[in-house]
Amino acid sequence: MTRYFLLALLLGLTFFRANAQQTEAFATLSDEQWTVLIQALESEDWLKAADYAAKYIKQIKEEDEEKSLARLRYMFIYASAGKVLQGKMTYEELDKALKAYVGKEVVTPARPIVGDCKSSTMAGLCFPADKERALFTAATNKHGTNIHAFEYVQLQENFDYKRHEGKFAAIGGTVTSFMLSPNQSRLWAMRIFIEKGYVLLDK
């Protein structure tokens, strides 16, 4: 589970960075700025990662075709959960920080499509057989010792996951709510609910 998620995170960030450099809108952030953010995420320095993401969100004024803002929002949410799980942020502070992201679009890193949820693990994107247009996944740290978020996505359109099983895909959509760990656990931080979801297959 952990190796898959880390690989997916790195692939998603690398794919985003390579493609974003080809767009004029991406000029709002330098290559160096993206590099330090990616390095902070890779090294699980959640304090730096969250600070960089928050700073860049303020710097970018408009969304571009590469969904820079949506991806940065997800990075901030993911890193902030990491801060809580490391005891470097309280759940009260997390709740306050996340309020600004309800109703906002996010895009996750690419993860493998692993099929229906009965036979899969949390290593990738799974599709519950008893729910139409539904998708589930979980974001962990690289060792799998912490779950930053359980992610529940309602897709706008049907998606034939069997046809694409084994491929990598990012998920986008609008955050409708966050449900923080009721026991303020140090093992898992939150549940994220996303609607108007869509699948972005890696090319």
HELIX and SHEET records of a PDB file:
HELIX    1   1 THR A    2  ALA A   20  1                                  19    
HELIX    2   2 ALA A   25  THR A   28  5                                   4    
HELIX    3   3 ASP A   31  GLU A   42  1                                  12    
HELIX    4   4 TRP A   46  GLN A   59  1                                  14    
HELIX    5   5 SER A   68  LEU A   85  1                                  18    
HELIX    6   6 TYR A   91  LEU A   98  1                                   8    
HELIX    7   7 LYS A   99  TYR A  101  5                                   3    
HELIX    8   8 TYR A  161  HIS A  164  1                                   4    
SHEET    1   A 4 GLU A 105  VAL A 107  0                                        
SHEET    2   A 4 PHE A 168  LEU A 180 -1                                        
SHEET    3   A 4 ARG A 111  ASP A 116 -1                                        
SHEET    4   A 4 LEU A 125  PHE A 127  1                                        
SHEET    1   B 5 GLU A 105  VAL A 107  0                                        
SHEET    2   B 5 PHE A 168  LEU A 180 -1                                        
SHEET    3   B 5 TRP A 188  LEU A 201 -1                                        
SHEET    4   B 5 ILE A 147  LEU A 155  1                                        
SHEET    5   B 5 ALA A 134  THR A 140 -1                                        
END                                                                             
